[in-house]
Amino acid sequence: MSQIEILLPKMGESVAEATITKWLKKEGERVEADEPLVEIATDKVDSEVPAPQEGILLKRLVGENDVVQVGQAIALIGSEGDTVPAQPPAPAAAQARPVHTAGVAAPTTNVSAKVGRTGPSGKFYSPLVRNIAESEGVSMAELEALEGTGQGGRVTKQDLLEYLPRRDQAPGPVVSAPAATQAPAAAPRTAQEPKAAADIKLAPGDELIEMDRMRKLIAEHMVMSKHTSPHVTSFVEADVTNLVLWRNKVKDAFEKREGEKITFTPIFIMALAQAIREMPMINIQVAGDKIIKKKDINIGMAAALPSGNLIVPVVRNADRLNLVGLTKTVNDLAGRARQNKLAPDEISGGTYTLTNVGTFGNVLGTPIINQPQVAIMAAGAIRKKPAVLETPAGDVIAIRHLMFLSHSYDHRVVDGALGGRFVKRVAEILENWAIDTEI
């Protein structure tokens, strides 16, 4: 067989690179088709890269902890006795391709330059850094002058966010010319260790715990979101008594028929999808001074992991699924999230997010927007409470099932009228759930 070059595959919207976390096969070891070769980690999810066909792992072109661009070669597979070319072939957009071992080595291609993500000096800037810079009016000259703390001096989100408050006091940027001996952008970069916190003082019995990779990314994302979007939160209390009684009535038969437990989460997602169709200006994103109105309704559902971290798998085209389809999709995504088996494209492309804080017994929450979306809703715990009901015979006090809905939205593009009407509409959909609904 001809030698096959394994490339880092495309892993979802806005994912430009991944860190090689663990090689699962050694050089010279046989691999089967679709057998995992290497574990990788992106800023969205951990995943595996499988072998496209059976053969011998001839060479690992990158090492563990290297940061690799999408489309870059990471390994060669061939037959036993094949020789490895002196220089690895250039990156490409496909996942695997034959290796040509002619006497002249293929030229190295700057992958980052192809997608316009490098500055004049050759520094790589992620799409997120570029978006923040554009929205804040930060010029390329300013970016080039910043001292990055990321891999290879790369400017991170945190570097940019820390720079913005002191921007007015900062001296004019001075851009240095790129070094003549600069390494090609396609070469793997080794992930740097985070800077040690200064002047940490521990009292007797204190324990210093290093954040894991995912927690660091979550922290950066949350800070960036609060910096990017002026958050406003509206609250409503919904009487979901009919919904609770209906679920209690159908849950055993549903599980017996479908082999799935029906929870409140798919019902909440169904209500959100209906409200979004009625008020599509909630389903938007911001690009500078322009608004992108999204056609698809892709609802993310925040899920807690056993590690304590958070991940947001996405229910795509939620408005096109019936309740059975939503239930199966929600249960599948939640189960695989807990097992760390989500694919990168299953946690990207969301246009709106739901977080069910009621699963932890919380009454309400003030959720942080999942950028680049403009709104997020938190569903609180459903509790029995006394409530005043209006009847033809007069007002009465009755025991009802009540819950709070919290709607956080980006006040740059969503005003209080729309944000408030939206959460009220979701509450109305849940309150008007027919107790004889069939599924």
HUHU-V299541 format. One line per field, one symbol per residue. ss: DSSP state (@ for helix, = for strand, . for the rest). burial: 1 if it has 9 or more other C-alpha atoms within 8 Angstrom, else 0. Layout:
ss = ???
burial = ???
//
This chain:
ss = ...====.........=======......==....======....=====....======.....====...======.................===............@@@@...=.....=..@@@@@@@@@@...@@@@@@.....@@@...@@@@@@@@@.......................==......................@@@@@@@@@@@@@@@@..=========.@@@@@@@@@@@@@@@@@@......@@@@@@@@@@@@@@.@@@.====..====.....======.....======..@@@..@@@@@@@@@@@@@@@@.....@@@@....====.@@@@..............=====...=========..=================.....@@@@@@@@@@@@@@@@........
burial = 0011111110110010111110101011101110011111110111111110011111111101111111111111111000000000111100110010000000010111000011101011110011111110010011111001111001111011100000000000000000000000110111100000000000000000000001111101110111001111111111111111111000100110000111000111111111110011011111100010110011111111100011111111111010100111111011011100011111111111111111000111111111001111111111000000000000000001111111111110010101110111111111101000000
//
